[in-house]
Amino acid sequence: MGSAFTLTLANIFMWKWQRQLVRQLEVSNEIYGRYVDDIFFTSNDSLESIDQMLDEANNFHPNIKLVRQIG
């Protein structure tokens, strides 16, 4: 990621989008976690709903690119 300042800037940059996602997940008692540039969350939503949420996040800014990995 670079210097410690880069991490601080990344945290500020992601704050708005992350806040919206966390609010959605709290309503349905889901789990959310983020470490540097990795995001983990649980969801009982459909794959289409998750894809739509990721598309919205990817359209938030050209520097945000989230990829779905289901395991």
N, C-alpha and C positions, 0 to 999 in steps of 0.2 A: 504494500500500500504506500510506502514512502515514509515520510516523516510523521511525527506525532501530530503535527498541525494538519496534515492531510486527513487523518482520521477524524479530527474535530470538525473539519469542513464537511466531510462525508456525513457525519452524524447530523449536522445542521441541515444539510441538503435533503436528507431522507426523512426528516422529522415530520413534515406535513403529510406526506403520503403514508408514512408508517402510522401516524396518529389515527388516520381514517380506518386503516386496516385493523388496528388493535381494537378500536371501538366496535367494529363489526364482529370481531371474534369474541369479545367479552360478552356480548349479548347472548351468544349461543354457547358460552362456557368452553371455548376452544383454547388451545395452547398456542402461544406465539413466542418466538425467540429470534434474536439476531446477534450475530457475532461478525464484526467487521463488514464483509460484503456477502455473508451467507444468511439467509432467512429460513426459518423452520416454522411451520404452523400446521395444526390439525384442522380438518374441516369435514363436515358431513354433507357439504354442498355437492352438487353435480359437477362433473368434469367441465361441462360447458360454462357453468357459473364461475368456476375457478379460472378457466381460460379467459373469460370476459374480464375478470378482476385483474389478471396479469396483463391483458391488452391495455386496459385503462392505465395501469402503472407504467407500462412501456411507452405510452403516449404522453405521460406527464412531462417528460423531458427527454431529449435525445440521448443523454448520458445514462439513463436508467434502462437497463436491459435485464429483465428477469426471465428465467427459464424454468419451466416446470419439470421436476423430477419426482416421480412417485415411487415409493419403496415400501 
